[in-house]
């Protein structure tokens, strides 16, 4: 590193300047001080580790910074909350310089601005590889947080957007061939995921019973939702909204789409939410199956034939 820690912190403060009036003490002191809102507090944290979650040669520092914020905001969105503040604990290897760090925080600032979230502090340390640990706090109306544990037998299973595109983007980058526009769109989804904050608010208003973000793959995240709710699920495989470049296995288990996977009490509720989502954000909402009594996941083909649905996806310790 070609600057001291204090010099780097001072430069980061300039990148992150412009905190709102609810930030009493911003970046640069021993701790940040903020003025709390009136809702329930939502807290989440996630880490991006070099060599496990990203390869520096395959992504820009700015995209990586934006992604570090988005993956945490997505967890807040899945609880039907709104993000407010972020903290970043950053470990830097000797292979990165101050310019790379400033680009990283530039990407964080861009993402925070997009989600009306303020990065108020964090920590810098030296280590063998780059590790980006972000914590986000958010708010949800008192008693209105949506969990994974509320799905009921008979509920419809819905998912926003499209599945498998991020996994396809990573695969396309590794292949190294010439890219067309659909390839570039997939790569963009992999590098710059978007948290569905406003979309989650709409789904919640129409009676959502349980919700999770698709970070580790549809089948794995659905199995988690069903396990928390003590139910099973039947999934209409042909109804899953796969992206144009996604392979079937990427649709089911690719991960990193950060779409919302939710359960709703009726087809009428699904239709009402679908119309509002399309009008407000241009985001589709697919009805992909139903919650059933029992346990486990079942795949249903277009002819009504059933088979067990394998649970696949990203497992850090698998």
N, C-alpha and C positions, 0 to 999 in steps of 0.2 A: 504494500500500500504506500502511495506516494504522499500521503497527508497524515497528520496526527488524528487521534480519535476526536478531540475537541473540534478540530477544523472540519472534520467530516460531519459531525453533529450540527455545527453551525451552517454548513451548506445544506444539509437535509432540512433544517428549519426553514430556510428560504424557499425550498421546493414546496414545503407543506404549509406555507403561510396562508392566512385567510380564514382561520377558524372562526366559527360563528360566536355570537354573544353568550351562548350557553357553555363555552369553553373558558373557564376562569384562568387556568394555568395550562398553557400548551406545551409542546415539545421543548425540552431543554432543562427542566428542573428535575428534582429527584422523582417526582410523580406528577401526573396530570391531575387537574381538578376540573370537574364538570358539574353542571347544575342538572340534577336528575329530572326526568319527566314525571308524568302521573300514572303510567302504566306499569305492568309487571315487567321485571327485568329479564331479558333473554341473553344467555351467555354461551359462547361457543369458541373453540380454538382448533386449529388445524396446522399441520406442518407440511412443507414441501422440502424434500431432502434430495440433494444432488446425487445422481446415480440410482435413486429409487423412484422419484417422481419426475425428474427432468434431467436432461443432458444440456449443459450450457451451450454446446456447439450447435444444438438443434432448435434453440429458441432465443429470442431477444430478451434482454433484461427488462425492457418495458412491458412486453407481454407477460413475462413471469411475475412482475409486480402486480399487474392487473389481475392475473389469475389467483394469486395468493389472497387478494381481497375477495374476489368473487366466490371462491369455494367456501369461504366462511359466511359471507352474506347469504349464500344459498341455504345454509343450515338455519339461519334466522328466518328466512322466507318460509322454509318448510314448517316452521312453528306458527306461521301466519303473523310473524312479527316484522317490524321495520328496523333496519340497522341504524345505529346512532354513532358509535365510536369504535375505533380500531386501535390496537397496539401491535407492534411488530418487534419480535426478538430475532435479530439477524446475526447468524454466525458466518463469517467470511473466511475463505481460504486465501492463501498467498497468491493465488492465480488470478484474482480479480483486482481491478484498480478502482480509484475513486469515481471515474467516469461511468463505469459499469454500475456502481452503487447508486449514483444519481439517476441513471436511467431506470433502475429498479424502482426507486421511490417516485420517479415521475409516473410510472405505470400505476403505482398504488394511488397516487393523487388523482389520476384520471378516473380510476375505478371508484374511488371514494366520492368524487364529485358526481358521478353518474348515479350513485345510490344514496345520495344525501347523507353521507357518513363522513366523519372527521377522524383522521389519524392523529392521535393526541400524544403518542409517545412510544417507548419501547426500549431496546437495548442493543448494543453492538458488542460482538465478541469475535475472537479469532479461533479457528478450528481447522480440521483437515479437509472439510468440504463445506460448500454453501448449504446452510439450512435456514429456511424462512418460516418462522412460527408466528402466525397472526392470531390474535384474539379479537373478536368482535362482540360488542354488547349491543343489544337492541331492546325494543319495547313492544309489548302487545297489550291490548286492552285488558284490564283486570279479569282474570278467569277465562280468557278467550284463547289461550295458547292451544294449538292443535298438536296432538301427539301421535305416535305410531299405534297407540293402544286402544283406539276407539272404534275400529271397524266392526260391523255387525253383519250377521248372516242376512243375505239379501241385498246388501249394498252393491252398487256398481263400482267397478274399478276403472279409473280414468288416468290418462297421462297427457301432459302438455307437449306441444312441439313434436320433435322427431327423435328417434333413438338410434344409437349406433354410429352417429356421424363423427363424434369425437374420436372414437376408436378407429374409424376409417381414416380420419385425418392423420393420426399417428402412424398407421400402416402405410399410407401413401407417402408420408415424409421419409420413412425408412426405405421405401422402394427406390427412391432416387430417380424416377422417370420424369419425363416432361409432364407438366400439370395443365389440365384444362380448367375452366371456371368452376365446375362442380368439385374438382379436386381442391382448388384453392378455398372454396367455401367450407369444405370439410376440415381443412387444415386450420382455417380461421376459428372454427368451432372448438378445435382441440387446444389452440393457443390462447384464445380469448373467450372462455365460457361466459355465459350471461346468467346471472341469478334471477329467478322469476319472482321478484318481490311484489310488484303490482299484481301479477297474475295470481299469486297465492292469496292476496286480499280478496280478489273476486271469487275464487273457488271457495274460500272460507265463508263468504257472505251467503253462498247458496247451500249451506248446510253440510260442508265437508265433515266427515266423521273421523278420519285419520289421514295423515299425510307424511311423506318422506321425500327427500330429493334423491334422484337417481345419480348417485356418485360412483357406486361400485358395480352397477349393472342391474338391469330390470329384474331379473329373476332373483338375484341375491337380495336386493332391497325390498322386493315384494315379500320374500320369505321372512325378512326381518319384521316387516309390518304385520304380517299374519301371525308370526310368533308372539309379538307383543300384544296382539289382540285376541289370541287364543282361537283362531279360525283358520280355515283353508281357503284356497282360491282356485277358480277355473278361469283359464286365460284363453281367449280366442286368438290363436297365433296369427291368423290371417288379418286380424284387426290391428296388430301392433304397427305403429307409424314409423317404419324404418326409413332412414335417410337414403337419398339416391345413390350414395356410394357405399352404404353399409352392407356387410355380409350378414346372413341370418344369425350367426353366432355372435356378431357384434351388436345386433339389435337386442339380443337376450342377455348378453353378459359383458358388453364392451366397457361400460362405465364412462364416467366423466362427462355425461351429457348435462347433468344438473337440471334436468327437467323435473317437474313435480309429478309424483305418483300418489294418487289420493283415492279415497273411497267416498262415495256420495249416496244418499239414502234412496234415490229414485231416478228413473230416466228423465222425469220432468226437471229435476234439479240439474242433471247433467246438461240438458238442452238449454236451460236458462243460463247456466254458467258458460256454455259454449258460445252462445250468441254474444254475451257481454265481452268475453275474451277476444273474440274475433273483431268486434267493433273497437275495443279499446287498444288492443296490441297487435291485432292481426295474427294471433297465435292460435292454432287449432287445439281442440281438446278431443281426444279419442276415447271412446268407451271400449275397453278391451276385455271385459269379463265381469265376473261376479264373485262376491265373497260367499263361501259355503260353510256348512257345518263340518267339523272334523279338523284335519291338519294336512299340511303339504300342498304342493302346487300340481294342478292338472292342466295339461294342454288339450285344447279342443280344436280339431281341424274343421275346414268348411263343411264337411259332411257330418259333423257331429260326433266323429270318432274321438275317443279320449285315450290319453296315455300320460304317464307321469312326466312332469316337466322338470328336467334337471336344473339344479340350482348352481349357476355359474356366475363368476364375476371376480372382481379384484379383492384379494385377501392378502393383507400385508404379511401374514404369517402362514399362508397356505403353501 
